[in-house]
Structure formats: structure tokens, C-alpha cells
Amino acid sequence: MSRYRKIEVRLWSDEKFRNLTPMKPSGQSLWLFLLTGPHTGIIPGLFRTGQAAMAEELGWTLEAFREAFREAFQEGMVKADFKAHLIWLPNAVKHNPPESPNVVTAWGKEFDLLPECGLKDEAFDYIEQEIKGLGEAFAKAFAKAFAKGYRKAMPNQEQEQEQEQEQEQEQEQEQEQEQDKRAAAPTRPKFQKPNLEEVHAYCAERKNSVDPGRWLAYYESNGWRVGRNAMKDWKAAIRTWEGNEFSKGSPSTTSAASSLKHDERETERLEARVRELIASGRFTEAEARENPWHPRHKVATS
């Protein structure tokens, strides 16, 4: 049985995979990402990327990413020059050797695109020794890939790279600041149900004809919803009642018989609601009887 399994880099952008429960920040999760992530190139274990970019791809905070990276770094599994944005997994080429000399030949152009730094020099020397150890054909392919020789950056190149790195660092800082702003943005306060005294006070302030008890009982019974949506502003709901029939008591009827029947149904409904409010502890029975919306007052004024 083969010791190795192939993982397609496209896995990380696959919709079904991204819908799964995301990996929590840890050294092991980061290691799998470093080995197989979309940042990887044709040279095993050597690629260009930044901390913020990898943290964002994983959905982690920058602090969580750095802690996970520290674990892998302390084990000697990864090295990095974050200023140059270069990452190197030293043993990657050993465990993922090129399948043929032609593969090695293609490394030259890819290697030339990586940022110049001391870590790149170290990686070059190590990879060269590993490839030569695979045999003469691989050694020749490596020599062909780097036929012009690998030279360190000239002063002008270093200056250009420093400018690029500064710009990238500024962009990362701007992204972090933007994330901090979004995290600190004020959120809408949670809706608080009013009590009967608050409703009475607001109706008195508005000098309207809304029955506070009836208004409160209505929204208690429908779960504090306005239409299909949860209520956000109870004072706005009272202002809406000021202009509709709910503020005027029982609707007018065409006969004394229908009016009496309506009052009976209304009294039964209010009695049931009073029992619910007493059972929930919002009012004692004595307190409920003293409120103007209690059914005994409705009957007395019918």
C-alpha cells in the first residue's frame, strides 16, 4: 500500500468543503493548511504568502494564527521571513520529491519569482543537496534549471522589495484596522418589553385614547410581533394604534344584540389573559383587579 495520498489544492475552495464545520485554530490544523493550501506552488514547501492572508483564508484571528504558527515553528517544521513574506517547510521536498527530472527543470522560473532574503538562500542550498541525492539525472535537471546561477539581490532590487513589503504591510494594517472598526461598531440594543406602568405613562404623555391594558395584552398574546417581524420599538407601535380602531375600544355594531355578544367575547378573552398574567407572576390578583383593563371594569362600563 502506498505511503502517500494526493490532495487537490482546489479542496480549499470547494463549496461543500467550505460548508463543513471550520477547523479551529491549532498547530495541526495550520500544518495541514501549509502543506496543501492554495498558496502552495510547484516547489514543495517553498512559497510566498503573508500572515494576514493565511489567517483570513482560515477564518482565524491574527493572534490565533500566530499562536498556531509558533507551535509548528518550535518543532522545526516551518521557517518564515514574514517581512519578505516567504514560508519554507524544510522537509517538504524530502517527503514530496519530484516525480521526474523535467519537474525540477520547471523550478527555475518559479524560484526566481520568490522574494530575495536570507531564508531563500538557506532553502536553495538545502533543496540543491536533496535533489542531487536523487541521482545524476535530477542533479543535471537542477543545474539546467539554475544554469544562469542563483544570485542574491542587488541593492536596487532590495530597495524595490523593501518598498513592496512596506506597501503590503500597510495594506495588512489597514485590513486589521477595518476589522477592528467592524468589531467595535455599535449594535442595536436588545428589545425590552415594557410593563403596564411604562405603557400608561407613554399614553398619558401622548394624550391618546389607546387602552394601555388592551394594548399590552394584545402584544403579549402575539409574542410581541408587528406583522411577521419581531417588535423593535414599542413606542412606535403605540403611535400606530393611535390612528386605528384598536384605540377606540370595541368596534361599533349595527345592533344591541351583536354589541352585547362582542362584549361577552371581549370579557372572556381579557379574563383568560388576566389569568395568564397572574400565573406568570407579572401581577398579583389584587393588582390586576385594580387596573382599568380588568374585565370587571369592562362589565361595569358596558
N, C-alpha and C positions, 0 to 999 in steps of 0.2 A: 504494500500500500504506500502511495506517495506521501512524503512528509509535508508537502506544501499544498495549499489551496489558493486558488485565484479569486480575488475580489475586484469587481469592476468599480472604477473610480466613480462612475455615474450613480452608484448606490446612494451617495450623499445628497443627490438632487432628485432622487426618485420620490414621487409624491406619496406612495404608500409607506415608504420607509420614514419619511418626514412626519407622517401622521401618527407614527408609533410614539410611545412614551419616550421623551428625550433622555439622553444619558446625563446623569448627574455629574457634577464636577468631581473628578478623581484622576489620579495618576494613570490608572489602567485605561480609562476612557480616552484620555488625551493621547496615550501611546498608540491606541488603535487608530485614532484620527490622524496622527502624524505619519503613520505607515501607509494609510490608504486614502487620505483626504484629497480633495480636488486641487490642492496646491502642489501635489507631487508632480515630478517631471520624469524624464527618461533616465536621468542619473539616479540610481537608487539612494534614497536617504539624503539627498542634497537639493535644497530648493529655497526659493525666495518668498517670504511672506512676513507679516508683522503680527505682533501680539493681539492688537485690537481686531484685526481681520479674522484671526482664528477664533478669538473669544466670541465675536459676533456670529460666526458660522455655527458655533456650537451652542449658541444661546446662553452663554455664561457671562458673568460679570468679569471685568478685567482682573479684579482681585482673586476671584476663584480660579481663573486661568493661570495666573502667576503661581498660585499655591500648588496646583497640579503639575505645572512645569517644573517647579522646584523639586518635586519628588523624583521625576524622571532624570533631572539633571544630577541630583545627588547620587543616583545609581549609575551614573556614567553612560546612560542610554542616549542622551541627546546633548548637543552643544549648540550655542547660539551666539550670534552677534546681532543683538536687537537694533543697534544703531545702523548697521548695514542691512538689516532685515534678511539675514541669512541663517538658515537652520540646517544642522547636519546630524544625521543618525549614523555614527561611525560603523556599526556592524551591519548596516543595511545592505551594502554591496557584497558582504560575505555571505549573507543568508539569501540574497536575491541576485546571484551572479548573472551576467549577460548570457543569453541563450546562444549567441554566436558572435564571432569577431565583427560582423557587419553592424551589430548593435553598438559595439564600442566605437566604431568609426563615426557614428552619428552623435557621439557625446561632445565632440569638439565645439560645435556651434552653440550647443546648449550651455556648456560650461562657460563660454565666452560672455554669455548674457548675464551671468551671475555677478552680483556686486563684489568689487575688489575689497579684500580685507584679510587680516591675518588668518581667520578661520578658513577662508577659501584656500589659502596656501597650504594649511595643515591638511585639509581634506584632499587636495590634489596629490600630495606626497603619499598619503595613506592609500588612496584609491589606485594610484600607479603601482604600488607594491602588490596590492591584491590582484590586479589584472595580470601583472607579469607572472604571478604564481599560478595562473590558469593554463599557461603553456605558451609556446612560441607564437602561434597564430594570433592569440589575444594580445600578446606583447607588441607584435607588429601593427595590429589594428590600433592600439593605443598610441603608438608612435606616429602613425599616419594621421590620427585624429588631431594630434597636437604637433604636427610637422613644423609649424612656424614657431613652436616653443611657447611655453606659458610664461608671460612676463607680468610683473607687478605693475600696478597702475602708475602712470606718470603723474607729476604734480598737477597738471591741468585736469586730468581725469579725476584725480582725487578731489579737487575743488568742485568739479561738477557733481560728483557723487555726494559730497557733503551738502551741497545745495539741494539735491533731490531728497536726501534723507531729512533735512530740516523741513522741507515742504511737506513730506509725508508725516513727520512728527506733528507739525502744526495741524494738519488735517485730522489726525487721530485725536489731538487735544480738543479740536472743535467738535468732533463727534462725541467725545466723552462729556464735554460741557453741555451739548444739546441733550444728551441722555439724562444728565443731572437736572436740567431745567424741566424736562418732561416728568421726571420723578417727583420734583418739588412743586409741580403745578397744583393749584388748589382744586379740590374735588367738591362736588355738590354735597351739601350737608344731608345726612340721612333724614328722611321724613319722620316727624314726630307727631303722633296722633294727639289732637287737642282734647282737653277734658271739657265737661259741661260749663264750668266757670269761664274758661277761655272763650268758648263759643258765645256765651251770654254777653261777655264783656265786648267782644268784637261786634256783635249785632247791635249792642247799645251804642257803641261808638259810631257805627254806620247809620244808626237810627232807621233801620229797615224793619220789615214785617216778617222776617224769617223766624220760624219757631225753632229755637236752639235745640230743644229736646228732640223734635221730629227730625231735624237735620242730622243730629248726632246718631240717632237710631238708624236712619236710612243708610248712612255710610258704614256704620258698624255692621249692618246686616249684609252689605255687598262686598265687604272686605276692603273698604277704602279704595275703591276704583272709580275712575271717571271714564265711562265708556268701557273700552277694553284695556286701558292703561292704568297703572298704579298712580294714585294721587301724589302730586309733588307739592302742592300749595293749597292748604285747606282754606285759607282766607279767600283765595281766588274762587274756590268752589262756592263759598257763601255769597260772594258778589254775583256769581252766575244765578244763584237761586233768587236773588232779589227781583229779577225780571221775569220769573216764570211762575207757574201756578202753584208750585210747592210752597211758596212763601205766603200763600193766602189761605191756608187750612184746607178743608175739604172742598173739592170742586163743586160748582153749582149743579143742581139737578133739576129735572123738569117736574118732579112731583114730590110730595112729602113722604110717600112710601119709599121711593128709591133713596131719598136723603137719609132716612132712618136706617135703611139696610146698609148703606155705605158707612154710617157712623158706627154701627154694630161691628162691622168687619174691621174698621179702624181701631175700635176699642180692643177687640180681641188681639189684633196684631201688636198693639202697644203693650197690652198685658203680658204677652209672650216675651216681648223684648225686655220688659222690666224684670221679669223672672231671670232672663239670661244675664242681665247686668248685675243683679243681686248675687246670682250664683258665681259670677266671675270675680266678685269682691270689689267691683268698681263703686258700688253704693250699698249702704245698709238699707233694709226695708223702710226704716223711718225716714231716711234721707230721700229715698225715691218718692215716697208719698208726699213730701213737701215740695217737690219740683213741679213746675206748672205743666210739664208734659205728661205727668202721671195720668193714667186713664180715669181716675176718679174726678179729676178736674175737667176732663173732656166730657164726661157724662153730665156733670153738674151744669156745664155751659151749653149743652146741646139744646 
